[in-house]
Amino acid sequence: QAMRQLLNLTQKTCVEEYVKDFEEARYTEAVHNPELDETFFVSQFIKGLKSEIQGHVLSQLPGSVNKAAVLA
């Protein structure tokens, strides 16, 4: 269930709220599945952003969720 929540998470309001929700889902999933790497989480974070933001963040090739959040 934690993985499903993370995979289905999308930005509905502001970026700050999405970052908060994503970090909560990320923490829950990391507890159950510690072998997931930062690349997985970065790609899921970007995938959940609103479409008008995704391209701008993706073009900068962020190496961490924190960097992707700052770019968003």
SEZA-690940 format. One line per field, with one value per residue: residue number from 1; residue in one letter; x negated, y negated, z of N, C-alpha, C in turn. Coordinates in steps of 0.1 Angstrom, whole numbers. Layout:
N
num = [NUM ...]
residuo = [a ...]
neast = [X ...]
nnorth = [Y ...]
nup = [Z ...]
caeast = [X ...]
canorth = [Y ...]
caup = [Z ...]
ceast = [X ...]
cnorth = [Y ...]
cup = [Z ...]
//
This chain:
72
num = [1 2 3 4 5 6 7 8 9 10 11 12 13 14 15 16 17 18 19 20 21 22 23 24 25 26 27 28 29 30 31 32 33 34 35 36 37 38 39 40 41 42 43 44 45 46 47 48 49 50 51 52 53 54 55 56 57 58 59 60 61 62 63 64 65 66 67 68 69 70 71 72]
residuo = [q a m r q l l n l t q k t c v e e y v k d f e e a r y t e a v h n p e l d e t f f v s q f i k g l k s e i q g h v l s q l p g s v n k a a v l a]
neast = [-8 -20 -38 -20 -7 -28 -34 -11 -9 -3 -8 14 20 1 -35 -50 -32 -29 -56 -58 -38 -50 -74 -65 -53 -75 -92 -77 -76 -104 -110 -98 -110 -140 -160 -155 -166 -179 -176 -152 -133 -136 -127 -100 -91 -93 -76 -51 -47 -29 -21 -30 -53 -70 -87 -106 -119 -129 -146 -169 -181 -181 -198 -189 -160 -157 -170 -154 -130 -137 -141 -116]
nnorth = [12 -12 -16 -19 -43 -61 -59 -68 -94 -128 -163 -185 -210 -236 -236 -233 -219 -195 -186 -181 -161 -142 -136 -124 -101 -90 -84 -65 -44 -39 -28 -3 7 5 7 -9 -35 -69 -78 -65 -77 -104 -104 -96 -117 -139 -129 -132 -159 -188 -191 -213 -221 -199 -195 -217 -211 -185 -190 -200 -179 -169 -155 -147 -144 -167 -186 -186 -195 -221 -232 -230]
nup = [0 7 -14 -36 -28 -30 -58 -70 -62 -67 -76 -64 -54 -43 -47 -24 -7 -21 -19 9 12 -5 7 31 21 8 30 44 24 22 46 44 21 18 -2 -23 -45 -48 -73 -82 -65 -72 -99 -95 -80 -98 -118 -105 -104 -115 -150 -163 -149 -148 -171 -169 -145 -150 -171 -159 -148 -120 -92 -68 -46 -31 -46 -69 -58 -50 -76 -86]
caeast = [0 -29 -43 -9 -5 -39 -33 1 -9 -4 -7 28 20 -12 -47 -53 -23 -33 -69 -55 -32 -59 -84 -58 -51 -88 -97 -69 -81 -118 -110 -94 -118 -152 -169 -151 -177 -175 -171 -138 -125 -136 -118 -87 -88 -91 -64 -40 -45 -20 -28 -37 -65 -78 -98 -116 -127 -136 -157 -180 -187 -184 -204 -182 -147 -158 -173 -142 -120 -141 -139 -101]
canorth = [0 -24 -18 -24 -57 -69 -58 -75 -108 -139 -176 -190 -224 -242 -227 -230 -209 -183 -182 -176 -148 -132 -132 -115 -88 -84 -79 -53 -34 -36 -19 10 11 -3 8 -19 -45 -83 -80 -61 -88 -117 -102 -96 -131 -146 -124 -136 -173 -193 -189 -226 -222 -187 -197 -226 -204 -174 -195 -204 -166 -169 -143 -144 -149 -180 -195 -187 -203 -235 -236 -231]
caup = [0 7 -28 -44 -24 -36 -72 -74 -56 -77 -71 -66 -51 -44 -47 -10 -1 -27 -13 22 10 -11 17 40 13 6 43 46 15 25 58 39 10 19 -13 -34 -45 -50 -87 -82 -58 -81 -110 -90 -76 -111 -124 -98 -105 -125 -163 -167 -141 -150 -181 -163 -135 -157 -180 -151 -143 -106 -87 -55 -45 -25 -57 -77 -50 -51 -89 -88]
ceast = [-9 -34 -32 -6 -16 -38 -22 1 -11 -3 7 29 6 -23 -50 -45 -26 -46 -66 -48 -41 -69 -78 -57 -65 -94 -90 -74 -95 -119 -107 -103 -131 -162 -166 -162 -171 -170 -156 -129 -125 -127 -104 -82 -85 -78 -51 -37 -35 -28 -35 -50 -75 -90 -109 -125 -135 -148 -170 -187 -191 -188 -197 -168 -147 -161 -161 -131 -124 -138 -124 -96]
cnorth = [-13 -27 -24 -39 -65 -70 -67 -90 -118 -153 -181 -205 -230 -232 -223 -219 -195 -177 -175 -162 -138 -127 -122 -101 -82 -78 -65 -42 -30 -27 -4 16 3 -3 -2 -30 -59 -85 -76 -72 -101 -115 -102 -110 -139 -142 -129 -151 -177 -193 -202 -228 -211 -190 -206 -219 -193 -179 -199 -191 -166 -155 -139 -150 -164 -190 -197 -196 -218 -240 -238 -244]
cup = [0 -7 -37 -41 -31 -51 -78 -69 -67 -70 -74 -63 -53 -43 -33 -4 -8 -22 0 20 4 -1 27 33 11 19 45 37 18 37 53 28 9 8 -24 -33 -48 -64 -88 -76 -66 -92 -106 -86 -88 -118 -118 -99 -116 -139 -167 -159 -144 -159 -176 -153 -141 -165 -172 -145 -128 -101 -73 -55 -40 -37 -66 -71 -51 -66 -92 -82]
//
